[in-house]
Amino acid sequence: MTARAKPLFAANWKMFKGPLEAEEFAGNFSSLYAAHPDRRVAFFPPAISLEAFVRATEQRPDLEAGIQDVHEEVDGAHTGAISALMAAQVGLTWALAGHSERRREFGDDDALVSAKVCRILDAGLKPIVCIGETLEEREAGMLSEVLERQIRAVLASVDGEPLTWAYEPVWAIGTGLTASPDDAGEAHEIVREAIRGGGGGELADSAVILYGGSVKPGNIEQLMAVPGVDGVLVGGASLDPETFASICACPIGVR
C-alpha cells in the first residue's frame, strides 16, 4: 500500500436494513464513532436505503456510501436493475462488483464482473472488486489459479485504472470461520503479484486490498497487522452500530 492510501473499513449490509433502519443506524453510529483522519469508512446499504443513509450522514463527510451491485448496461429495459449512473446521482462514492453472493446466486461470472467494473468507472464511482476461492478450490490447491483468473479478467478491461480489491475466502463468509493471519497474508500477496503481472508494478503498489470474511472486534487487530491487508470488508458484524464502531476505531499502527 502506498503511503497516501488510508486503510478502508467497509460495511456490506447485504439484504438487511430498510430506509428507516438505515437512518436510525446512521444516527447511532455517528454518536459512537468519531471521525478518524487516518482511515476511511464506507457503507453499502441495500439500494432502497441508500438515499436515506446519505441524507442521514450529510453532516459526516467522513462516512462514505456505495451500492452493492450495478447492471452491466448504461440503461435500458432491465426491470429491477440499477445502473451505475443512477447510483452516482444519489451522491455515492463506491460500488461493489463480484461479491461471492452475486457470483453464486446470480451467476455473475468473470466477464460480467469486468463489464460492471467498467460501468462503475465510467460513472465516476470507485469499484471494490471482490475475489476469492471456495473451500473446494482451496483444498484442491487452486487458490492462485482462481485469484489470478478473476484479477486478470478485470485488468484486461480497465486499462490501468487503479482499483480497490476485496479478497474474501468464500468459505469464511457468514460461517464464523476466519482465514488465519498466514492464510490472509499468503492470499493478499498472491493478489498483489497477480495485479503486478496483469497491470504492472505501479498498479500493484498502489492497489488497496481488503480482507473480507467473518471480520469481528475479536480479530480485527490481528487482521490489520497482516502485511498487505489494507482494510476490511465487513458483513454481519457491520449491522450493529456499536460493534462496527469498535472495528472501525481499532488501532492500526504505522503503515
C-alpha positions in Angstrom: 0.0 0.0 0.0 1.3 3.4 -0.8 1.9 6.0 1.9 -1.0 8.1 0.6 -3.6 5.3 0.9 -5.6 5.2 4.1 -7.0 1.9 5.5 -10.6 1.3 4.4 -13.3 -0.1 6.7 -16.3 -1.1 4.6 -19.7 -2.3 5.7 -21.7 -4.6 3.4 -25.2 -4.8 4.8 -26.4 -7.2 2.1 -30.3 -7.6 2.3 -30.7 -6.0 5.8 -31.9 -2.6 6.9 -34.7 -0.7 5.1 -34.6 3.1 4.9 -35.9 3.7 8.5 -33.4 1.3 10.0 -30.6 2.7 7.9 -31.4 6.2 9.1 -31.5 5.0 12.7 -28.2 3.2 12.3 -26.6 6.3 10.9 -27.5 8.4 13.9 -26.4 5.8 16.4 -23.1 5.1 14.6 -22.3 8.8 14.3 -22.7 9.2 18.0 -20.4 6.2 18.7 -17.7 6.8 16.1 -15.7 10.0 15.9 -14.0 10.8 12.6 -10.5 9.4 12.3 -8.4 11.2 9.8 -6.1 8.3 9.3 -8.7 5.9 7.8 -11.8 5.8 5.6 -15.2 4.3 6.4 -17.8 3.3 3.8 -21.2 1.7 3.9 -23.1 -0.4 1.4 -26.8 -0.4 2.4 -29.4 -2.0 0.2 -30.2 0.1 -2.8 -33.6 1.1 -1.4 -31.9 2.5 1.7 -29.1 4.5 0.1 -30.8 7.8 -0.2 -32.0 7.7 3.4 -28.4 6.8 4.6 -26.8 9.6 2.5 -29.3 12.1 3.9 -28.7 10.9 7.5 -24.9 11.3 7.2 -24.8 14.7 5.5 -23.0 16.2 8.5 -20.5 13.4 8.4 -18.4 13.7 5.2 -16.0 11.0 6.6 -18.8 8.4 6.2 -19.0 7.4 2.6 -21.5 5.2 0.8 -21.7 2.8 -2.1 -24.1 0.5 -3.9 -23.9 -3.3 -3.6 -24.3 -4.0 -7.3 -25.0 -2.3 -10.6 -26.2 -3.5 -14.0 -23.6 -4.0 -16.8 -25.5 -1.7 -19.2 -25.7 2.1 -19.0 -29.6 2.0 -19.3 -32.3 0.0 -21.0 -35.2 -2.3 -20.4 -33.9 -4.1 -17.4 -36.7 -4.3 -14.9 -35.5 -4.1 -11.3 -31.9 -3.2 -12.2 -30.0 -0.1 -11.2 -27.3 1.5 -13.4 -24.0 2.9 -12.1 -25.0 6.3 -13.4 -28.2 6.2 -11.4 -26.2 5.3 -8.3 -23.8 8.2 -8.8 -26.8 10.6 -8.8 -27.5 9.7 -5.2 -24.1 11.1 -4.1 -22.3 7.8 -3.7 -18.6 7.2 -3.8 -18.3 3.4 -4.2 -19.8 0.3 -5.8 -19.2 -3.4 -5.2 -18.6 -5.8 -8.0 -18.2 -9.5 -8.0 -19.2 -10.3 -4.4 -19.3 -14.0 -3.9 -23.0 -14.0 -3.3 -23.6 -12.3 -6.6 -21.3 -14.8 -8.3 -23.1 -17.8 -6.6 -26.7 -16.7 -6.5 -27.0 -14.6 -9.7 -24.4 -16.1 -11.9 -22.0 -13.1 -12.1 -19.0 -14.7 -13.9 -15.7 -13.0 -14.6 -16.8 -11.4 -17.9 -19.9 -9.9 -16.2 -18.0 -8.6 -13.2 -15.5 -7.0 -15.6 -18.3 -5.3 -17.5 -19.8 -4.0 -14.3 -16.4 -2.6 -13.2 -16.2 -0.7 -16.4 -19.7 0.8 -15.9 -18.8 1.8 -12.3 -15.6 3.6 -13.5 -17.5 5.3 -16.4 -20.0 6.7 -13.8 -17.2 8.2 -11.7 -17.6 5.8 -8.9 -14.8 3.7 -7.2 -15.2 0.0 -7.6 -14.4 -2.6 -4.9 -13.7 -5.7 -6.8 -14.4 -8.9 -4.8 -12.4 -12.0 -5.4 -11.9 -15.3 -3.6 -11.9 -19.0 -3.6 -14.4 -21.6 -2.4 -13.4 -24.3 0.2 -13.3 -26.9 -2.6 -11.0 -24.7 -4.7 -8.7 -24.1 -1.8 -8.5 -27.7 -0.8 -7.7 -28.6 -4.5 -4.7 -26.3 -4.4 -6.4 -23.8 -6.8 -6.0 -20.6 -4.7 -3.5 -18.9 -7.0 -5.3 -20.1 -10.2 -8.7 -18.8 -9.1 -7.4 -15.4 -7.8 -5.2 -14.8 -10.9 -8.1 -15.7 -13.3 -10.5 -13.3 -11.5 -8.0 -10.5 -11.4 -6.7 -10.7 -14.9 -10.3 -10.7 -16.3 -10.9 -7.3 -14.7 -7.5 -5.8 -15.5 -7.9 -6.7 -19.2 -10.9 -4.4 -19.3 -9.9 -1.3 -17.3 -6.8 -0.1 -19.0 -4.6 0.7 -16.0 -7.2 2.2 -13.7 -6.3 2.0 -10.0 -8.7 -0.3 -8.2 -9.6 -1.4 -4.7 -9.9 -5.2 -4.3 -11.5 -7.3 -1.6 -10.2 -10.8 -1.0 -13.0 -12.8 0.5 -12.4 -16.5 1.1 -15.9 -17.8 0.3 -15.6 -20.4 3.0 -15.2 -17.7 5.6 -18.2 -15.6 4.7 -21.0 -15.9 7.3 -19.6 -19.1 8.7 -17.7 -17.7 11.7 -14.5 -19.1 10.2 -11.7 -16.7 9.5 -8.6 -17.1 7.5 -5.5 -17.3 9.7 -3.1 -14.4 9.5 -0.8 -16.6 7.4 -3.7 -17.6 5.1 -4.7 -13.9 4.7 -1.1 -12.8 4.1 -0.5 -15.5 1.5 -3.7 -14.7 -0.4 -3.0 -10.9 -0.3 0.5 -11.4 -1.6 -0.9 -13.6 -4.5 -3.4 -10.8 -5.3 -0.8 -8.1 -5.4 1.5 -10.2 -7.5 -1.3 -11.1 -9.9 -2.1 -7.3 -10.2 1.6 -6.8 -10.9 1.6 -9.5 -13.6 -1.5 -8.1 -15.3 -1.1 -4.4 -14.8 2.5 -3.6 -13.9 4.4 -2.6 -10.7 2.8 0.8 -10.2 -0.7 -0.5 -10.4 0.2 -3.3 -7.9 2.0 -1.0 -5.5 -1.0 1.5 -5.4 -3.7 -1.2 -5.1 -5.7 -1.3 -1.9 -6.5 -4.8 -0.9 -9.2 -5.5 1.7 -9.9 -8.7 3.6 -13.5 -9.9 4.0 -14.8 -13.0 5.8 -16.2 -13.1 9.4 -14.4 -10.0 10.5 -15.3 -9.0 14.1 -13.9 -7.0 17.0 -12.1 -10.0 18.3 -9.9 -10.5 15.2 -9.7 -7.0 13.6 -6.4 -6.0 15.2 -4.8 -9.3 14.2 -6.0 -9.0 10.6 -5.0 -5.4 10.3 -1.5 -6.3 11.4 -1.0 -8.7 8.5 1.3 -7.3 5.9 -0.6 -6.4 2.7 -4.0 -6.1 4.4 -5.2 -2.6 3.7 -8.6 -2.7 5.3 -11.6 -4.9 5.7 -15.0 -5.6 4.1 -17.3 -6.5 7.0 -20.7 -8.3 6.7 -22.7 -9.4 9.7 -20.6 -7.5 12.3 -21.4 -4.2 10.5 -25.1 -4.5 11.2 -24.7 -3.4 14.8 -23.5 0.2 15.2 -21.6 -0.4 18.4 -19.8 -3.5 17.0 -18.9 -1.8 13.7 -17.8 1.3 15.5 -15.4 -0.8 17.6 -14.0 -2.4 14.4 -13.5 1.0 12.7 -11.8 2.5 15.7 -9.3 -0.3 16.1 -5.6 0.5 16.4 -3.8 0.3 13.1 -0.3 1.2 13.9 2.2 2.7 11.4 1.5 1.6 7.9 
